[in-house]
Each structure stands twice: as structure tokens, then as C-alpha cells.
Amino acid sequence: MTLPRWCSGIGDDVQRLTRRETIAVAGWCLLGFGLWNGVYDLVLGQGIKEYLFRSTLHEAGRAPLVSIASVMDPFIIDALWISTFWSSLVVLGGLLTIRFMRHE
């Protein structure tokens, strides 16, 4: 159940986004999605290099055998958090910019 407009206090002061603002919001969201994918890929790439290094050391007889899960799991968790943090920060900055430009 939603509150009627006269009761919630958000009735007449709600403004729709203009076409230009809607395009800007979509652009910032696409940028955030691309940034998320890029940062996730970079961090996972570091994990893959670490696994390949450790498996090469094992093949050379200088280190114990490691499973790919034991090496990649921490990198996957780090990739999720780091990419989500940076993409959220960029999208939030873009959306705040649109909001502040609207009030001028």
C-alpha cells in the first residue's frame, strides 16, 4: 500500500528528468558497468598470474602443489569488492553531478 500524494509530502515537487538528463544517467550507468568489468578483469588477471607462477614453481620442484581454487578464491572476492567499490563511486559521482547541475 502506498501513501497518497497529499499525505507523503512528495506530491508536487517531484520533477521528471529531461531527455538530456536521462541520457546522462544512462551514460553514467553504462560507464559504471564497463568500469566494473574492467577492474574485475584486472584483479582476476593478477590471480591467474599468481596461480601460473605457483604452478610453475611446483613443476620446477621448488614449491608444493596448489589448487586453482586455493589461489583464485581470495582474488575473486577481492575483485568483487574492489570493482563494486570503484564503479559505485564513479556512478555516484556522476549522478550527484547531474543532480547538482539540475538545481542551477
HELIX and SHEET records of a PDB file:
HELIX    1   1 ARG A    5  SER A    8  1                                   4    
HELIX    2   2 ARG A   19  GLU A   59  1                                  41    
HELIX    3   3 ILE A   68  ARG A  102  1                                  35    
END                                                                             
